[in-house]
Amino acid sequence: MTDLASDRPGPAKTALFGTLTFVATIALCLLMAEVVLRFLPVATGLWTLPVNAAHPVLRFTPNRDFLFSRDWNFSVVNRGRINNDGFVNNQDYTANDSRPLLAVIGDSYVEAAMVPNDKTFYGRLADRLKANGRVYSFGGSGAPLSQYLVWAQYAAQKYRPSGMAIVVVGNDFDESLWSYNSRPGLHVYARGPDGALHLHRLDFRPSPFRFLVRHSALGRYLVFNLQALDTIRALTARWGFTSTAQAQTPEYAGNTAADASPERLRDSDEAISAFFDDLAKMVPLAPDRIVFLVDGARYEGDVAATGTSYFGLMRRHFMSEASRRGHEVVDLQPRFLQRSSDHRTRFDFPTDGHWNPIGHEVVAEALAASNLYRMLFPDH
């Protein structure tokens, strides 16, 4: 008689079979997710180029289309183009064009990957000018004042603009300092042996992980749409890998933490002074040829909180210093408040604090009314 028990697989084989089945199931699920997500508007990213001594200016991989989307349900979707010079803009840039040029500098508000390019404030003005002038944009997400200097110098040397418009938002001040911002690819201020602030380049080299994410719809969905890396950082803070104070969620005003500690204010004031000093050295334009567009509260209900916040204090100081140094300042806050007095108009997205097309329209009107714009393009 055959012993049936001897035909049964042993514990080791059972465990191995269970493990292989589990791994195969997970792999199949991941493969299915990859296939499905390739048919959905998953963000592609902008593909930042390496930043180093040979290529010190942060730009994106040129001559390619991109897709911007955010959140698990693709609450904001936009398709755009990176031009021949590596910036988000539908127009290619030329250095030998005789038409007057206005160079626009800024962070994600100028990159504006979430807005159709012809609906951005600079896209609207470029379309208005057509053959009578040019408006080129130089911007990237997360850039502070210190990085604006590098793009401004790059634009001045390569394209010789007749004027510049620089957008200033809430996180531009303290994040100009290495002690607050060490994001690779940017230029930030670091204190030198002489005790003064000097621009310091933070080199960037795409990692193999970044390469894999670029070519996987599932990887891009996790990193860009679900912000998985930020979630991991938040969880490590909550689980005690950082102090309790760091783990607490701060209040925000102007898309930056509202806390106005004396140390943060002092550091930011110093960064502003260094920025204006270096701007005069790095960009060969008279002060009245550089206008600053300063963001602010966009709705009446935000005015009080913004005014007493870090951003409220810094924007007033920045505008005062810019005016003192001979620059034109366009305060966007009154224009937003006037337009939003109907209590229906919104200048940002429900799930994204950046300017939406209506917000860009307000900024375009403000810039077109500036002294600099009227000087460069008197008939437009």
PAVOSE-579038 format. One record per residue: x, y, z of N, C-alpha, C, O in turn. Coordinates in pm, whole numbers, plus 32768, in hexadecimal, padded with zeros to 4 digits. Layout:
XYZXYZXYZXYZ ...
This chain:
80557F898000800080008000805A807D800080BE80828047 803280E47FAC8083815F7FA2806681B980187FF381CC803E 80CF81F1805080C1825080BF80A382DA808580FC831C804F 8024830780907FFB83888057804783FD809380608460804E 806B83F3811280B2846081558137847D8114816784EE8115 8175841180D881F88425809B81F08475801A825584AC7FED 8176847C7FDC816784C97F61814D855D7F79815085AC7F1B 813485847FF3811A86108012819D86618011820486308041 819986DB7FDC8215872C7FDF823C874F806E81E6876380C4 82BD8758808582EE877A810982D9880D812882B4885A80D0 82F0883681A582DE88C381CD83338924817B83068991815B 83AE88FC815884068954810B83CE896F808083D089E08050 839C8903803F836289147FBA82E389687FC082CA89BA7F68 829489528027821889A0803682378A34804781F58A8A800B 829A8A52809A82C08ADE80B082F68B1C803182D78B8F8011 83498ACF7FE783808B027F6B83138B1E7F0583138B867EC2 82B58AC07EF982468AD17E9B81F28B4C7EC081C88B987E69 81DA8B5D7F42818B8BD07F7081D28C537F5381948CB57F2A 82578C547F6882A48CCD7F4F82A48CF07EBA82908D637E95 82B98C8B7E6582B98CA27DD582318CD37DA582278D297D4E 81C88C997DDE81418CC37DB881298D547DE080EE8DA27D95 81568D787E5781468E027E8781938E637E2F815F8ECB7E07 82128E407E1082658E987DBD82288EA67D3282248F147CFB 81F98E377CF881BE8E3C7C74813F8E917C7381258EDA7C13 80F18E867CDD80768ED67CE680968F6A7CED80578FBA7CA8 80F88F8D7D40812190197D4C8156904D7CC6813390BB7C9C 81AA8FFC7C8381E290257C03817490397B9B817A90977B4C 81118FE17B9C80A28FED7B3E8052906B7B59802990B17AFC 803A90897BD97FF191037BFD803D91807BD2800291DF7B9F 80C0917F7BE8811291F27BC0811292037B28810C92727AF4 811991927AE1811691977A4F809191CD7A1E808D921E79C1 802491A17A5B7FA191D27A347F9492687A507F5D92B479FF 7FC892927AC47FC593217AE7801593737A827FE993DE7A58 808993407A5B80DD938579F9809393947974809693FF7937 8050932A79488007932F78C97F93939278D07F8293E47876 7F44938A793C7ED093E279497EFA947479507EBE94CA790E 7F639491799F7F8E951C79B27FC8955979327FCB95D37924 7FF6950678D68028953B78577FB8957678017FD395BF77A2 7F3D955678227ECA958C77DA7E8C960278247E28963A77F6 7EC5962978967E91969778E77EF3970C78E57F6996F878C8 7EC6978679047F1C97FC78FD7F7D980879737F74986679C2 7FD797AA797E803B97AB79E980A6981379C780D0981E7954 80D198607A2A813698C87A1481B7988A79E081E0981E7A0A 81F698D079848274989F794A82EF98DA798E835B98A17985 82DF994D79D1835399947A03839399E57994837499D2791E 83ED9A4079B9842B9A9A795884B89A70793084F29AA978D4 84F19A0E7976857499D6795685E29A3F796086149A7178FB 86079A5F79DB86719AC179F486F79A9179C0871D9A1E79D6 873E9AE9797D87C49AC8794C88299ACC79BF880F9B0C7A25 889B9A8979B089039A927A1789319B237A2B89369B7179CC 89519B447AA789879BC77AC98A109BB27B068A1F9B6D7B6B 8A769BEE7AC88AFF9BDD7AF78B529C537AC48B1C9CB37A8F 8BD69C497AD38C2D9CB77AAA8C249CD27A158C2B9D4579E9 8C169C6879C58C0D9C7879358B849CAC79098B799CF178A4 8B1C9C8B79558A939CB479358A529CEA79B58A049CA379F5 8A729D6679DA8A4B9D997A5E89BB9DCD7A67898B9DEA7AD5 89759DDA79F788F09E1679F788859DA979F388839D587996 882E9DA77A5687C49D437A5C87639D5779E887299DC379D7 87529CED799986F39CEB792B86BA9C5F791F86E39C047967 865C9C4E78C1861C9BCD78AC86449B95782486759BDE77CE 862E9B147811864F9AD4779286019B17772285869B167723 86469B5276C086029BA6765B85B79B5575F385CA9ADC75E3 85609B9C75AD85189B67753884C99AE8755784D49A847511 847A9AEE75BF84249A7B75DF83A19AAD761B839B9B177658 83399A5D760682B79A79764282B19A3B76CC82F499D776E6 82619A747724824E9A3A77A981BA9A3C77CB816B9A82778D 819899EF7830810F99EB786381159A0578F9815999BF7943 80CD9A6C792480C39A8B79B3803D9A5979E77FD59A6F79A8 80409A157A587FC499F27A9E7FE599E77B31805999D77B57 7F7F99EF7B847F9799E27C137F2699957C557EB6998D7C21 7F47995C7CC97EE999127D1D7EC7988A7CE17EDF98707C6B 7E8E98357D357E6E97AC7D0C7E0697A87C9D7E03974B7C4B 7DB0980E7C9B7D41980F7C3B7D5798727BC97CFA98937B81 7DD498A27BB87DF798FD7B4B7D9F997A7B4D7D61999E7AE9 7D9B99BB7BC17D439A2E7BD57D699AA57B7D7D139AF77B5C 7DE89AAF7B577E179B167AF97E6A9AD17A907EC79A877AB0 7E4A9AE87A127E949AAA79A37EB59B15793C7E609B677918 7F309B14790D7F599B7378A57FCA9B36785380219AF07888 7FC99B5277D280359B28777A80839BA3774E80499C0B772F 81079B96774C815A9C09772981D69BDE76DD81E69B6A76B8 822D9C3F76C582A59C277676831D9C6A76B683149CD976EB 838D9C2676B1840E9C6076D884559C86765784659C3375FD 847F9D04764E84AF9D3775CD85429D1575B3857E9CC475F9 85799D55754E86029D377523866B9D5C758A86DC9D2B7583 86499DB475E986AC9DDD764E86969D9B76D586DC9DB97736 86359D4176DE86219CF7775A85C89D3A77BF85D59D217836 856D9D917791850D9DD177EA847F9DB577BA84689D9F7743 84209DB7781783959D9D77F4835E9E1677A983409E7D77E4 83539E077726831F9E7376D483029E3B764983509DEC7614 82949E64760E82719E33758882CB9E6D751B82D99E3174B1 83089EDF7535835B9F1E74CE83EE9EF874E1841E9EED7552 84339EE4747384C39ED1747885069F59748484D59FBD744F 85789F5B74CB85BF9FD874E2862D9FEB747A86709F8B7451 863EA067745186A9A08873F386F8A0FE742A86C0A15C7463 877BA0F9741887D2A160744F87E9A1D373EE8818A23D7416 87C8A1C0736F87E5A227730A8767A26A72D78764A2987265 8700A27073278682A2B17303868BA345732A86B1A364739B 8668A39E72D08677A42D72EA8601A46873388609A4DB7364 8596A41E734A8523A45373938546A46474268591A413745D 8510A4CC7469852BA4DE74F884FAA46675478493A42B7528 8546A44275AD852AA3CA75FC8515A3ED768E8562A43876CA 84AAA3B676C78493A3BA775784A9A32D778C8462A2D07766 850CA31C77E48528A29A782184DDA28F78A584E4A2E878F9 8496A22278B78447A20A792F848AA19D798184A8A131794D 84A3A1B87A0084EEA15D7A588495A1357ACD844AA1897B01 849CA0B77AF98450A08F7B6E84589FFB7B8984A79FB27B4D 84049FCE7BE784049F407C0E83929EF87BC7837E9F0C7B4F 83489EA47C0F82DD9E567BD1826C9EAD7B9E821D9E807B4A 82629F2A7BCE81FC9F857B9A821E9FB27B0C81C69FD77AC0 829E9FAE7AEA82CB9FCE7A6282D89F4E7A1082B39F4C799A 830C9EE67A4A830C9E647A07827D9E4179DD82669E17796C 821E9E527A39818E9E477A1D816C9DC979D081229DCE796D 81A19D5879FC81889CDA79B580F69CB079BA80CB9C5E7968 80AA9CE67A17801D9CC07A267FBD9D1579D57F449D0079DA 7FF29D7579887F9F9DD2793B7FC59DCA78A8803C9DC77888 7F639DC7784D7F869DCD77BE7FDE9E4677A27FC39EB377D5 80469E34775380AA9E9D774480719F1F770E809E9F8B7734 800F9F1576B57FD79F9176807F7B9FD776E27F4EA04776C8 7F5F9F9677567F0F9FD377C07F64A00A78317F2EA047788E 7FE89FF5782C8040A03078928049A0C6787A8029A0F5780D 8075A11078DF807BA1A278CE80DFA1C9786380C6A2287818 814FA182785A81B2A1A477F38187A172776A81A6A1B07705 813FA1017767810AA0D176E880A3A13076AE80A0A1477635 804EA16777047FEAA1C876D8802DA245769F8003A2797637 8095A27576E480D8A2EF76B58127A2D57634812BA32B75DC 8164A260762981ACA23F75AE814BA2397539816CA26674CB 80D4A203754F8070A1FC74E6803EA28774C28020A2A4744E 8034A2DE75268007A367750D806FA3B474B9804BA4027460 80EEA39C74D68157A3E6748F816FA3B274028187A40073A6 8167A32F73F2817EA2ED73718202A31C7334826DA302736C 81FDA36072C28278A387727B82BAA40372B68323A42C7286 827DA43D731B82B1A4BC73508307A4AC73CD833AA50E7402 8317A43473FD8369A42074748367A38F74A0831AA33D746C 83BDA370750083C9A2E7753283BCA2E675CA83E2A346760D 8387A27775FF8385A25F768F83B4A1D076A3836FA172767E 842BA1BF76DF8464A13B76F9845EA11F778F8475A17877E0 843FA0A377B28436A07E783F84ABA024786784D89FCF781A 84DBA03878E285499FEA791A85209FC779A98528A01C7A01 84F59F4D79C084C59F2B7A4684C49E967A6084CF9E457A04 84B89E737ADF84B29DE87B06847D9DDB7B9484939E337BE7 84399D6F7BAE83FC9D597C3084649D567CA084CE9D197C92 84439D987D0F84999D957D85850A9DF97D8585589DFE7DE5 85159E497D1D85849EAA7D1585699F227D6E84F99F547D70 85CE9F537DB885C29FCC7E0A8609A0427DC78636A0387D55 8612A0B17E0F8654A1297DDA86E2A10C7DAA870CA13E7D42 872BA0BC7DF587B6A09F7DD187C0A05D7D48881DA0797CFC 8762A0057D2787629FC47CA38736A0257C378763A01A7BC5 86DFA0837C5886B5A0E67BF5872CA1337BBF872FA1577B49 878EA14C7C148806A1937BE9884DA1487B78887CA1867B18 8853A0C67B84889AA0747B20884FA0777A9C888DA0887A33 87CBA0677AA0877DA06F7A248780A0FA79E88785A10A796E 877CA1617A3E8781A1EA7A0C8805A20579C58809A242795A 8871A1D87A0188F5A1EA79C288FCA19B793F8931A1CC78DC 88C9A121794088CAA0CD78C8887BA111785888AAA11977E7 8802A141787887AFA184781487F3A20277E087EFA21E7768 8831A24E783A8873A2CB781288E8A2B177B488FAA2F87752 8937A24B77D289ADA22F77828989A1F176FB89CAA20E7696 8924A19B76F88904A152767D88A3A19C762288AFA19575A8 8842A1E3765D87D7A21D760B87D0A2B676118785A2F375C4 881DA2F476698825A38676738799A3C876798778A4177621 874AA3A976DC86C4A3E376E686C9A4797701872AA4AD7738 865EA4BC76D88651A54B76F3861DA565777F862BA5D477B4 85E0A50077BB85ADA50D7843858EA485787D858AA4217836 8579A4827900855AA405794784E5A41A79A684D4A48579E0 8495A3B079B5842BA3AC7A1A8443A3327A708449A2C27A3D 8451A3467AF2846FA2DA7B4F83F9A2C77BAD83CFA3257BF1 83C4A24E7BB18353A22D7C078387A2047C8F83E1A1B17C99 834FA23E7CF9837AA2227D828304A1E97DD08299A2257DD5 8319A1737E0E82AFA1307E5B82E1A1107EE78351A1327F0C 828CA0CE7F3482A2A0C37FC4831DA07A7FF28355A09D805A 834BA0147FA883BC9FC57FD884409FED7F9784A19FA07F9C 8444A0627F5B84BDA08C7F13852DA0BF7F6C859FA0C87F40 8510A0DF7FE88570A128803C85CBA0CA808B8642A0C2806F 8594A08480ED85E8A02C813E861F9FB780EC868C9F868109 85D69F8B808686059F1A803586769F417FD686A79EED7F8B 869E9FC07FDA87169FE97F9387959FC47FE088049FD47FAD 87849F92805987F69F7380B088099EDC80BB87A99E9080C5 88879EB380B988AA9E2680BF88749DE5813F884E9D70813D 88719E2E81AB88429DF5822A87AD9DD58228877C9D8B827D 87649E0D81C786D49DF281BA86B49D9F813E86479D678134 87109D9780E086F29D5A806087709D1D802587CE9D658005 87749C9A801687E99C577FDD87C19C007F6787FB9B967F50 875F9C2F7F1C872D9BE17EAA87949BDF7E3A87BF9C4A7E0D 87BE9B697E0B88219B627DA087F19BA77D21877C9BA07CFD 884E9BE87CDE88309C2E7C6188249CC47C7188339D0E7C10 88099CF17CEB87F49D807D0288769DC67D2A88D89D867D51 88749E497D1E88D99E9F7D5B889B9EDD7DD8882E9F167DD2 88E09ED47E4888B09F0E7EC489229F5A7F0689969F4D7EDE 88FF9FA87F6989659FF57FB2899D9FA3802689539F658072 8A209FA6802F8A669F6980A08ACB9FCE80D48B03A01D8088 8AE39FCA81568B40A02A81928BD0A00081788BF79F8E8193 8C1EA05D81448CA8A04081248D05A05E81988CD9A08A8202 8D88A04581868DEBA06081EF8DEDA0F3821A8E15A112828A 8DC3A14B81C28DC1A1DA81E38D44A20382318D33A2778255 8CEDA1A2824B8C73A1BF82968C00A1F082428B90A1FF8274 8C18A20981C28BAFA23B81688B6CA1C781208BA0A157811D 8AF8A1E380E68AAEA17E80998AE1A17B800A8AF3A1E47FCB 8AF9A1027FD68B26A0EF7F4D8AD2A0837F0C8AA7A0247F4D 8ABAA0927E898A6FA02C7E408ABD9FAA7E3B8B359FA97E20 8A769F3E7E558AB39EB97E588A5F9E5C7E0289E69E517E15 8A9F9E197DA48A589DBE7D4A8A4B9D347D8A8AAD9CFC7DBA 89D29CFE7D8989B89C777DBA89AA9C1C7D4189429C1B7CFF 8A129BD07D248A149B7E7CAB89A49B167CAD89789AE87D16 89789AF27C34890E9A8E7C2689359A2B7BBA89619A517B4E 892499AB7BD9893999417B7788C598DE7B8488B098A57BEF 887A98C87B188809986B7B20883697E17B4E889997AC7B1C 87F097A87BAD881297267BE487D396B67B91877596D17B45 8803963A7B9D87C295C97B5A872F95BC7B8186DB95977B2F 870F95DA7C00868395D67C2C862F96377BDC85C096167BB2 866396AF7BC6861A97137B78860496E27AE9859A96F97AAF 866A969F7AB1865D966A7A2985ED96037A24859D960479C6 85E695AB7A87857C95447A8984F395857A968494955C7A54 84E895EA7AED8468962E7B01843A966F7A7F83C496687A5D 849596AD7A36847196F079B984309691795683D796B9790B 845C96127955843095B478F083C99550792383AE94EB78E2 8391956C79968328951579CD82AF956A79F282BA95C87A41 823C954A79B881C1959479D8819E95827A6B817395E17AAC 81B195097AA0819494EF7B2D81F395407B8581C9957B7BE9 827495427B6182D5958E7BB082B596227BB082BD96637C19 829196597B3C826F96E77B3681EF97057B8481E4976E7BC4 819096AA7B7E811396BE7BC8812E96C57C5E80F797197CA4 8185966B7C8E81A596697D1D81F096E87D4681D297237DAD 825297117CF582A897817D1B826598087D028268985F7D59 8229981A7C8D81F2989D7C68816198AF7C95813F99167CCE 810D984E7C7B807F985E7C99805E98417D2B8012988B7D69 809797D87D62807C97B67DEE80E097F57E4E80CD97EE7EC8 814B98327E1A81B198717E6E81E2980F7ED981EB98307F4F 820397957EAD8227972B7F0A82A2974D7F5C82A8972B7FD2 8303978F7F20837D97B07F6B836098137FDA839798078048 830998747FBF82E398D480288295988D809682A598AD810C 8242982E807081F597E280D482529793812E823D978B81A7 82B9975880F2831A970C81428361976781A5837597438219 838797DE817783CA983C81D2836D986482448398986E82B8 82EE987B8225828E98A1828C827A982F82F0826E98488368 827897B582C082659743831A82DE972F837482D0970F83EA 83569742833C83CD9734839183CD979F83FF83F99785846F 839B981683DE8391987E8444832C985684AE8345986A8525 82BB98208485825297FA84E4827D9785853B8254977B85AF 82CF972D850482FA96B8854F837096D585AC83A3967A85EF 839B975285B083FD97788613848B978285E284E7978E8633 84A0977E855E8528978D852A8554981F852A85CB983D851B 84F4987B853D85159907854F84D1993585CE847F98ED8607 84F399AD85F984BC99DF8675842799FC866783F59A0A85F8 83E19A0486D983539A2186D883369AA6869882D39AB4864F 838A9B0986B183749B8D8677837C9B8885E0832E9BCB859B 83DA9B3985AB83E89B2E851B83749AE184DF834C9AFA846D 833D9A82852B82D49A2D84F6824F9A7584EF81F69A4984A5 823C9AE1853A81BE9B28853981A99B6E84B382089BA28478 812D9B6E8483810C9BAF840681009C45841C80AC9C70846B 81529C9683D9814E9D2683F080D89D6783A980A19D2F834A 80B29DDD83D9804E9E2D839180949E71831D810A9E948324 80479E8582B180829EBF8238803A9F4082127FC39F50822B 80869F9B81D78051A016819B80ADA03B81288126A046813B 8075A04D80B180C8A06A803D811A9FF280118189A0037FDE 80E59F79802581299EFD7FFE81AF9EEA804482099EA9800F 81BB9F2180BB82309F07810E82049F0981A0819B9F4181C0 82549ECD81F782309ECA8285821D9F5782BB826D9FB082A0 81B29F6B8308818E9FF1833781E6A02083AA81EDA09883C6 82299FC483EC827A9FE7846182E4A04E843E8332A03D83E1 82E6A0BA848C8345A128847383A3A13584EA839DA1988533 83F8A0D184FD8456A0D7856C84BFA142855184DDA15E84DD 84F8A17E85BA8560A1E585A685D5A1B28553860BA1FC8501 85FCA1368567866DA0FF851C864BA0F48488869DA1168432 85D4A0C4846985ACA0B683DD85A2A13E839885C9A14C8325 856DA1A183DF8563A22783A785EDA263838F8606A2A18327 8646A25083F086CDA28783E28715A247836B8754A28D831C 870DA1C48360874FA17F82F28715A1AA826B875FA1BD820B 8692A1B982668651A1E081E98675A26D81C0868AA289814A 867EA2C7822286A8A35182048734A35281C8874FA39D816B 878AA2FF81FE8813A2F981CB8816A2C1813D8863A2EF80EA 87C1A25F812287BAA226809B8788A28D803787B8A2937FC6 8727A2DE806086F3A3468007875FA3AC7FE5876DA3D47F72 87AAA3D6804A8817A4368030887FA3FD7FD288ADA4427F77 88A4A37E7FE68906A33E7F8F88CFA3327F018919A3457EA0 8850A3147EF58812A3087E71881CA38A7E248847A38A7DB0 87F6A3F97E6087F9A4787E198889A4A47DF988A3A4DD7D90 88E5A4887E558971A4A87E3A89A4A45C7DC089E5A4957D69 8985A3DA7DBB89B5A3877D4D896BA3A37CCB89A4A3967C5F 88ECA3C87CD588A0A3E87C5C88E1A45A7C1188ECA4567B96 890DA4C07C59894EA5337C1A89D2A50B7BD889FAA5477B75 8A16A4A67C108A96A47B7BDA8A86A41A7B648AD6A41C7B07 8A20A3C57B688A15A3567B0A89C1A3777A8F89CFA3357A28 896BA3DA7A988910A3FA7A29892AA48979FC8911A4E67A49 895AA49E7982897DA52579528903A574792288FFA5A078AF 88A2A5857979882CA5D4795B881AA63E79C78836A6237A3D 87EDA6B379A187D1A71B7A048760A6ED7A5F870BA69F7A34 875CA71D7ADC86F3A6F17B398666A7027B038610A6AD7B1C 864CA76E7AB885C4A7837A8685A2A7267A128532A72979DF 8602A6D579E685E9A671797F85C6A5E979BA85B3A5887970 85BFA5E07A3D859AA5637A808523A57F7ADB852DA5CC7B3A 84B3A53E7ABD843AA5507B0B841FA4D17B5B8439A4627B2A 83ECA4E07BD483CBA46E7C298334A4617C3682EFA4C27C57 8300A3E97C1C8273A3C97C2E8267A37A7CAF8293A3077CB6 822CA3B67D16822CA37A7D9C81A1A3437DBC813EA38C7DBE 819DA2C17DD5811FA27F7DF880F2A2AC7E828140A2E57ECE 8074A2927EA1803EA2B87F237FBEA26E7F3E7FA3A2087EFE 7F6FA29E7F9D7EECA2637FB87E94A2767F3D7E96A2E07EFE 7E47A2107F1C7DF4A2177EA47D60A22C7EC47D12A2517E6D 7D3AA2157F437CAEA21F7F6B7CA5A26D7FED7CFEA2678041 7C39A2B77FFB7C28A310806E7C3AA2C680F27C74A2FC8150 7C09A24C80F97C12A20181757C9EA1D9819C7CB5A1AF820E 7CFEA1E681407D88A1BF815C7DE2A235817F7E56A22181A4 7DAFA2AD81737E04A32481837E3FA32D820F7EB8A342821D 7DECA31D82757E1DA32E82FE7E87A2C783217EF0A2E98358 7E6BA24783017ECAA1DD83227F4CA1ED82D47FB8A1D8830A 7F41A21282557FBAA2248204800CA29982368087A2928239 7FC9A306825D8010A37E82878068A36B82FF80D2A3A98309 8040A316835D808EA2FF83D780E9A28683CD8133A268842B 80E5A240835C8135A1C8834B81C3A1EA831E81E3A25E8305 8215A1848315829EA19482E2829AA1D2825782E5A230823B 8245A19E81FF823FA1D381778213A26581778249A2B6812C 81B1A28681CA8183A31181CF81F2A36F81F78200A3DB81BD 8240A349825A82B0A39D8287831CA3A7821D8352A4128204 833BA33681DE83A9A334817E8383A37B80FC83D6A3BF80C0 8307A36C80D182E1A3AF805382E7A4478062830EA48E8005 82C0A47980D782C8A50980ED8359A53880EF837CA59E80B6 83ADA4E98133843CA50D8138847AA50780AC84C6A55F8086 8459A4A080618493A4907FDB8468A5027F8184BBA53C7F3A 83E8A5247F8183B7A5907F2B83F6A6157F4F8417A6667EF8 8408A62C7FD18447A6A87FFE84D8A6AF7FCE8505A7177F9E 8521A6407FDC85ADA63E7FB385BBA64A7F1C8615A68E7EEB 8561A6097ED18566A6137E40854FA6A27E128595A6D47DBA 84EEA6E37E4D84D1A76E7E298546A7C97E4E856AA8237E01 8582A7B17EC385F2A8037EEE8667A7F97E8E86B3A8597E7D 8675A7857E4D86E5A7707DF186C2A7977D628710A77F7D06 864EA7D27D4E862CA8087CCB85DEA7AD7C7085CCA7CD7BFA 85ADA73B7CA38561A6DE7C5184CCA6FE7C57849AA7337CBB 8486A6DF7BED83F5A6E97BEF83BBA66E7C3383EAA5FE7C1D 8355A6827C848314A6147CCB8280A6137CA8823DA67A7CB2 824FA5A07C8081C0A58E7C67818AA5317CD381A8A4BA7CD4 813CA5687D2E80FFA51B7D9A8080A4DB7D638020A5207D41 8080A4587D59800EA4127D1E7F97A4077D7D7F26A3EF7D50 7FADA41A7DFF7F41A4067E5F7EC8A45E7E447E59A42A7E40 7ED7A4E37E327E60A5357E187E14A50B7D9B7D9AA5147D97 7E5BA4DE7D367E1AA4B57CBA7DCAA4357CCE7D5AA4277C9B 7E02A3D67D1A7DB7A35D7D387D3BA37D7D8C7CCEA34B7D70 7D4CA3D17DF17CDCA3F07E497C6CA4387DFF7BF6A41D7E17 7C90A4927DA77C2AA4D97D5A7BDBA4797D027B61A4817CF8 7C23A41D7CC27BE2A3BF7C657B8DA3587CB17B27A32B7C7E 7BB7A3347D2A7B6FA2CD7D767B01A3077DCE7AC6A2BE7E1E 7AE5A3887DC17A7FA3C67E1579F4A3907DF97998A3A57E48 79E2A34B7D887960A30E7D6B794AA28D7DBA78DEA2537DB6 79B3A25F7E0379ADA1E77E567992A1687E057967A1037E3C 79AAA16E7D857998A0F87D307A17A0D67CE37A34A0617CC9 7A63A13C7CBF7AD9A1277C6D7B48A0E57CBD7B67A1107D2C 7B85A07E7C847BF5A0397CC37C6FA0477C6A7C65A0407BEF 7CE2A05A7CA87D5FA06D7C607DBC9FF47C6A7E2A9FF67C33 7D909F8D7CAF7DE19F157CBE7D879E9B7CAE7D0D9EA77CA2 7DC49E267CAD7D7A9DAB7C9A7D449D777D1F7D7E9D937D87 7CD79D2C7D1D7CA29CF37D9A7D069C9B7DE37D049C947E5E 7D5E9C597D997DC09BFE7DD77E509C2B7DC17EAD9BDE7DD9 7E639CA77D947EEA9CD87D777EEB9D6F7D8C7E999DB67D53 7F489D9F7DDF7F4B9E2D7E017F879E887D997F8A9F027DAE 7FB79E527D297FF09EA77CC17F829EF27C777F0D9ECC7C79 7FAB9F5E7C347F4A9FAB7BE57F0E9F547B787F569F0B7B32 7E8C9F5B7B697E489F1A7AF97E459F7D7A847E7D9FEA7A90 7E079F5C7A127E069FBB79A17DCFA04579C47DFEA0A9798E 7D6BA04D7A1D7D36A0D07A447D9FA11D7A947DAFA1957A81 7DE6A0D87AEE7E51A1197B387EBDA14F7ADB7EEEA1BE7AEE 7EE1A1007A767F45A12E7A157F11A1A579C57F5EA1FD799F 7E90A1A779AB7E57A21A79647E67A29A79B57E88A303797D 7E51A2917A387E63A3067A8F7EF5A3347A8C7F10A3AC7A84 7F51A2D67A947FDFA2F97A938007A3367A0D8056A3947A09 7FD2A30079A07FF0A339791C7FC2A3C97913800AA41E78DF 7F4BA3E579457F17A46E79437F6DA4CA79997F86A53D7974 7F9AA4977A0B7FEEA4E77A658074A5077A2480A4A5787A2C 80B1A4A379E48133A4B979A48124A517792B8179A56C7914 80B8A50678E080A2A55B786A808EA5ED789180A8A6477842 805EA604790C8049A68D793C80C5A6C9797D80C3A73E79A4 8130A67B798881A9A6AD79CC81F1A713797481E1A71578FA 8241A76679B48291A7CA796C82F4A786790E830BA7B6789E 8330A718793B8393A6D378E88354A69D7869838BA6B077FC 82E3A65C787482A2A62377FE827DA691779B8293A6837723 8246A6FE77CE821EA76C77758298A7AE7734828FA7E376C5 8308A7AB777A8383A7E4774283B9A78B76D383E6A7BC766C 83B5A70676E983EAA6AA7686838EA69B760E83BCA68F759C 830DA69C762882AAA68675BF8241A6F475C381D0A6DA75EC 8262A76C759B820AA7DF75B08184A7D675698124A8167594 8179A78A750080FCA78274B580ABA70574D4804BA6E7748E 80D2A6BB753D808FA63D75598073A62C75EE803BA5C77618 
